[in-house]
Amino acid sequence: MTLTVPTEDFDCQSCGACCSYSEDWPRFSLETDEELDRIPAEYVSADLGGMRCENNRCSALDGKLGVHVGCRIYAVRPIVCRTCMPGDDECLMARHKLSQKVLL
């Protein structure tokens, strides 16, 4: 069973939890070579397997968690980022992990 919460209860642009809780999460999976080529190299990890992260935070995330955030490469972000939806399991897991550090 998937736990979901009404999406109107979440403001992704003031949260950023999904982009800040694990350097292992923003991994590439089903992207084509063409899609991967669109992601600027400075945001790709050294092993080329996902997004570059610093202290679990995706390097493409701009702004302050819990205040205002945005993705510098939103139009070409990886599939895992496109499929994460407000209130889905991944969102709730990320929000739970960060809730002790940032008021979400």
Accessible surface in RSA format (square Angstrom, percent):
REM  Atomic radii and reference values for relative SASA: ProtOr
REM  Chains: A
REM  Algorithm: Lee & Richards
REM  Probe-radius: 1.40
REM  Slices: 20
REM RES _ NUM      All-atoms   Total-Side   Main-Chain    Non-polar    All polar
REM                ABS   REL    ABS   REL    ABS   REL    ABS   REL    ABS   REL
RES MET A   1   229.21 118.7 140.55  93.0  88.66 211.1 116.62  99.1 112.59 149.2
RES THR A   2    81.69  58.1  62.20  63.1  19.49  46.4  29.69  39.9  52.00  78.6
RES LEU A   3   106.68  59.4 105.27  75.3   1.41   3.6 106.27  74.6   0.42   1.1
RES THR A   4    90.71  64.5  70.52  71.5  20.19  48.1  38.27  51.4  52.44  79.3
RES VAL A   5    44.75  29.4  39.34  35.6   5.41  13.0  41.55  36.1   3.20   8.7
RES PRO A   6    74.85  54.5  61.63  56.2  13.21  48.0  73.92  61.0   0.93   5.8
RES THR A   7    77.32  55.0  70.38  71.3   6.94  16.5  41.12  55.2  36.20  54.7
RES GLU A   8   142.39  81.7 106.23  80.4  36.16  86.1  66.57 128.8  75.81  61.9
RES ASP A   9    91.88  64.4  60.21  59.9  31.67  74.9  23.19  54.6  68.70  68.5
RES PHE A  10    29.49  14.8  11.92   7.4  17.57  45.7  14.35   8.7  15.14  43.3
RES ASP A  11    86.33  60.5  75.78  75.4  10.55  25.0  33.12  77.9  53.21  53.1
RES CYS A  12    73.87  55.9  62.53  69.7  11.34  26.6  35.01  88.7  38.86  41.9
RES GLN A  13   111.69  62.5 110.81  81.0   0.88   2.1  24.64  52.4  87.05  66.0
RES SER A  14    34.70  29.3  32.50  43.4   2.19   5.1  16.40  34.9  18.29  25.6
RES CYS A  15    12.93   9.8  12.14  13.5   0.79   1.9   6.65  16.9   6.28   6.8
RES GLY A  16     4.93   6.1   0.00   N/A   4.93   6.1   3.18   8.7   1.75   3.9
RES ALA A  17     1.01   0.9   0.75   1.2   0.26   0.6   0.75   1.1   0.26   0.7
RES CYS A  18    41.16  31.1  37.60  41.9   3.56   8.4   3.16   8.0  38.00  41.0
RES CYS A  19    35.50  26.9  29.11  32.5   6.38  15.0   5.91  15.0  29.58  31.9
RES SER A  20     6.96   5.9   1.13   1.5   5.83  13.4   1.13   2.4   5.83   8.2
RES TYR A  21    16.69   7.8  13.98   8.0   2.70   7.0  12.60   9.5   4.08   5.0
RES SER A  22    24.78  20.9  20.53  27.4   4.25   9.8   8.76  18.7  16.02  22.4
RES GLU A  23    92.68  53.2  88.34  66.8   4.34  10.3  17.93  34.7  74.75  61.0
RES ASP A  24   101.60  71.2  94.53  94.1   7.06  16.7  27.87  65.6  73.73  73.5
RES TRP A  25    37.33  15.0  28.37  13.7   8.96  21.0  27.99  14.9   9.34  15.2
RES PRO A  26     6.98   5.1   6.79   6.2   0.20   0.7   6.79   5.6   0.20   1.2
RES ARG A  27    82.77  34.8  81.19  41.4   1.58   3.8  38.65  52.8  44.11  26.7
RES PHE A  28    33.25  16.6  13.16   8.2  20.09  52.3  13.37   8.1  19.88  56.9
RES SER A  29    79.48  67.2  42.02  56.1  37.46  86.3  42.70  90.9  36.78  51.5
RES LEU A  30   142.87  79.6 121.59  87.0  21.28  53.5 126.66  89.0  16.22  43.6
RES GLU A  31    20.65  11.9   1.44   1.1  19.21  45.7   1.17   2.3  19.48  15.9
RES THR A  32    76.13  54.1  68.80  69.8   7.33  17.5  73.43  98.6   2.70   4.1
RES ASP A  33   115.32  80.8 109.03 108.5   6.29  14.9  32.98  77.6  82.35  82.1
RES GLU A  34   113.96  65.4 108.13  81.8   5.83  13.9  40.73  78.8  73.23  59.8
RES GLU A  35    40.69  23.4  38.86  29.4   1.83   4.3  10.68  20.7  30.01  24.5
RES LEU A  36    52.02  29.0  45.20  32.3   6.82  17.2  45.42  31.9   6.60  17.8
RES ASP A  37   122.36  85.7  89.85  89.4  32.50  76.9  31.46  74.0  90.90  90.7
RES ARG A  38   125.26  52.6 105.37  53.7  19.90  47.4  46.57  63.7  78.69  47.7
RES ILE A  39     7.43   4.2   1.04   0.8   6.39  15.4   1.04   0.8   6.39  17.3
RES PRO A  40    47.66  34.7  36.19  33.0  11.47  41.7  47.66  39.3   0.00   0.0
RES ALA A  41    81.11  74.6  68.87 106.3  12.24  27.8  71.68 100.9   9.43  25.0
RES GLU A  42   108.22  62.1  94.80  71.7  13.41  31.9  53.60 103.7  54.61  44.6
RES TYR A  43    32.96  15.4  32.96  18.8   0.00   0.0  11.72   8.8  21.24  26.2
RES VAL A  44    17.68  11.6  16.17  14.6   1.51   3.6  16.17  14.0   1.51   4.1
RES SER A  45    17.92  15.1  16.23  21.7   1.69   3.9  16.88  35.9   1.04   1.5
RES ALA A  46    96.31  88.6  62.82  96.9  33.49  76.2  71.81 101.1  24.50  64.9
RES ASP A  47    99.63  69.8  67.17  66.9  32.45  76.7  49.50 116.5  50.13  50.0
RES LEU A  48   132.36  73.7 118.67  84.9  13.69  34.4 118.96  83.5  13.40  36.1
RES GLY A  49    22.40  27.6   0.00   N/A  22.40  27.6  20.39  56.0   2.01   4.5
RES GLY A  50     0.00   0.0   0.00   N/A   0.00   0.0   0.00   0.0   0.00   0.0
RES MET A  51     4.28   2.2   1.68   1.1   2.60   6.2   1.68   1.4   2.60   3.4
RES ARG A  52    88.24  37.1  87.56  44.6   0.68   1.6  26.50  36.2  61.75  37.4
RES CYS A  53    24.52  18.5   1.93   2.1  22.59  53.1   1.60   4.1  22.92  24.7
RES GLU A  54   113.12  64.9 105.08  79.5   8.03  19.1  41.77  80.8  71.35  58.3
RES ASN A  55   147.03 101.4 114.48 110.6  32.55  78.4  36.45  87.7 110.58 106.9
RES ASN A  56    51.79  35.7  50.57  48.9   1.22   2.9   2.76   6.6  49.04  47.4
RES ARG A  57    64.91  27.3  64.29  32.8   0.62   1.5  32.70  44.7  32.21  19.5
RES CYS A  58    11.55   8.7  10.75  12.0   0.80   1.9   2.26   5.7   9.28  10.0
RES SER A  59    20.70  17.5   8.88  11.8  11.82  27.2  17.70  37.7   3.01   4.2
RES ALA A  60     1.18   1.1   1.18   1.8   0.00   0.0   1.18   1.7   0.00   0.0
RES LEU A  61     9.84   5.5   4.22   3.0   5.63  14.1   5.07   3.6   4.77  12.8
RES ASP A  62    71.24  49.9  69.98  69.7   1.26   3.0   5.97  14.0  65.27  65.1
RES GLY A  63    40.09  49.4   0.00   N/A  40.09  49.4  27.40  75.2  12.69  28.4
RES LYS A  64   143.30  69.9 138.02  84.7   5.29  12.6  86.60  77.9  56.71  60.4
RES LEU A  65    31.37  17.5  24.62  17.6   6.75  17.0  24.62  17.3   6.75  18.2
RES GLY A  66    27.25  33.6   0.00   N/A  27.25  33.6   3.02   8.3  24.23  54.3
RES VAL A  67    92.50  60.9  75.92  68.7  16.58  40.0  79.76  69.3  12.74  34.6
RES HIS A  68   115.23  63.0 113.32  78.8   1.90   4.9  79.54  82.0  35.68  41.5
RES VAL A  69     4.00   2.6   3.45   3.1   0.55   1.3   3.77   3.3   0.23   0.6
RES GLY A  70    28.22  34.8   0.00   N/A  28.22  34.8  26.58  72.9   1.64   3.7
RES CYS A  71    44.28  33.5  21.62  24.1  22.66  53.2  11.78  29.8  32.50  35.0
RES ARG A  72   125.40  52.7  86.72  44.2  38.68  92.1  37.23  50.9  88.17  53.4
RES ILE A  73    12.03   6.8   5.77   4.3   6.27  15.1  12.03   8.7   0.00   0.0
RES TYR A  74   136.46  63.7 134.10  76.3   2.36   6.1  97.11  73.0  39.35  48.5
RES ALA A  75    97.85  90.0  62.51  96.5  35.35  80.4  69.19  97.4  28.66  75.9
RES VAL A  76    39.68  26.1  30.93  28.0   8.75  21.1  36.72  31.9   2.96   8.0
RES ARG A  77    41.28  17.3  41.17  21.0   0.11   0.3   6.09   8.3  35.19  21.3
RES PRO A  78     1.62   1.2   0.87   0.8   0.75   2.7   1.62   1.3   0.00   0.0
RES ILE A  79    36.58  20.8  36.58  27.3   0.00   0.0  36.58  26.3   0.00   0.0
RES VAL A  80    31.16  20.5  28.42  25.7   2.75   6.6  30.91  26.9   0.26   0.7
RES CYS A  81    32.01  24.2  19.99  22.3  12.02  28.2   9.63  24.4  22.37  24.1
RES ARG A  82    83.62  35.1  76.66  39.1   6.96  16.6  35.44  48.4  48.18  29.2
RES THR A  83    84.89  60.4  70.12  71.1  14.77  35.2  59.65  80.1  25.24  38.1
RES CYS A  84    20.52  15.5   5.37   6.0  15.15  35.6   4.07  10.3  16.45  17.7
RES MET A  85   102.24  52.9 101.29  67.0   0.95   2.3  76.81  65.3  25.43  33.7
RES PRO A  86    37.81  27.6  30.23  27.6   7.57  27.5  31.63  26.1   6.17  38.4
RES GLY A  87     0.11   0.1   0.00   N/A   0.11   0.1   0.11   0.3   0.00   0.0
RES ASP A  88    23.68  16.6  23.31  23.2   0.37   0.9  17.66  41.6   6.02   6.0
RES ASP A  89    66.41  46.5  60.51  60.2   5.90  14.0  28.91  68.1  37.50  37.4
RES GLU A  90    69.80  40.1  69.21  52.4   0.59   1.4  15.82  30.6  53.98  44.1
RES CYS A  91    13.98  10.6  13.37  14.9   0.60   1.4   2.37   6.0  11.60  12.5
RES LEU A  92    36.76  20.5  32.90  23.5   3.86   9.7  33.32  23.4   3.43   9.2
RES MET A  93   101.16  52.4  92.19  61.0   8.97  21.4  60.55  51.5  40.61  53.8
RES ALA A  94     0.07   0.1   0.07   0.1   0.00   0.0   0.07   0.1   0.00   0.0
RES ARG A  95    44.61  18.7  44.04  22.4   0.57   1.4  10.86  14.8  33.74  20.5
RES HIS A  96   140.46  76.8 132.04  91.8   8.42  21.5  87.65  90.3  52.81  61.5
RES LYS A  97   108.56  53.0  92.45  56.7  16.11  38.4  65.61  59.1  42.95  45.8
RES LEU A  98     7.01   3.9   7.01   5.0   0.00   0.0   7.01   4.9   0.00   0.0
RES SER A  99    58.61  49.5  39.80  53.1  18.81  43.3  28.16  60.0  30.45  42.7
RES GLN A 100   171.89  96.1 131.91  96.4  39.99  95.2  45.96  97.8 125.94  95.5
RES LYS A 101   156.32  76.3 118.14  72.5  38.18  90.9  84.15  75.7  72.17  76.9
RES VAL A 102    30.29  19.9  25.07  22.7   5.22  12.6  29.76  25.9   0.53   1.4
RES LEU A 103   166.52  92.7 148.04 105.9  18.48  46.4 150.68 105.8  15.84  42.6
RES LEU A 104    57.55  32.0   3.90   2.8  53.64 134.8  26.15  18.4  31.40  84.5
END  Absolute sums over single chains surface
CHAIN  1 A     6598.1       5345.0       1253.1       3524.9       3073.2
END  Absolute sums over all chains
TOTAL          6598.1       5345.0       1253.1       3524.9       3073.2
